[in-house]
């Protein structure tokens, strides 16, 4: 099963403790239905990954790695936006060692990201973490799905032995690139599917 982040677990323990001493007449605070959050998020994450990988492989096969770079640069945000519109969630990619400087790890997700870094796979599948942020109308719930590094096709652009010409092309687009030197199995990044928490309270 999915492990709640320590923070979520603490919050849950706190709620339980409160419930224990609350007067019986008080209704219980609404709880986040984590199973429903996951059920809604996993198809969004999976179709993002499938769509991007299909476009990436097709572009590399047709035009080589430089065309693949264009796909990652342009198709990834376009797919994320289309998925967001279709699902009502916000879809994004984050990474501690990132290529796109806009894709760093927000502080509120850092603990969950570290847990994915420690164990990118769980039972052979990408590990996942659920994080709640904000409160009231601003409350959000985020599902982070690990993106493990793979040899093919990822190593061409994120591995330890990137072609010099390709690296120069990448550096011209991303001067501060941190996303190289990964080995298969390491955490390359995380896909984040974010929702208004209100729709999952029960
Ligand atoms: C053809 C080169 C290329 C290949 C192959 C490639 N990537 Fe990337 N990757 C990029 C580029 C370029 C970006 C920056 C995209 C952007 O501007 O958002 C990127 C960004 C990412 C990001 C977002 C975080 C960041 O670093 O900015 C993740 C996660 C990622 N790639 C994972 C992968 C994985 C996993 C694979 C293998 C399935 C892969 N990539 C294959 C070029 C590539």
Boltz pocket constraint, residues with backbone or C-beta under 6 A from the ligand:
constraints:
  - pocket:
      binder: B
      contacts: [[A, 53], [A, 56], [A, 60], [A, 64], [A, 65], [A, 66], [A, 67], [A, 68], [A, 69], [A, 70], [A, 72], [A, 73], [A, 74], [A, 76], [A, 93], [A, 94], [A, 95], [A, 97], [A, 98], [A, 99], [A, 100], [A, 101], [A, 103], [A, 147], [A, 148], [A, 149], [A, 150], [A, 152], [A, 153], [A, 154], [A, 155], [A, 156], [A, 157], [A, 158], [A, 179], [A, 188], [A, 189], [A, 190]]
      max_distance: 6.0
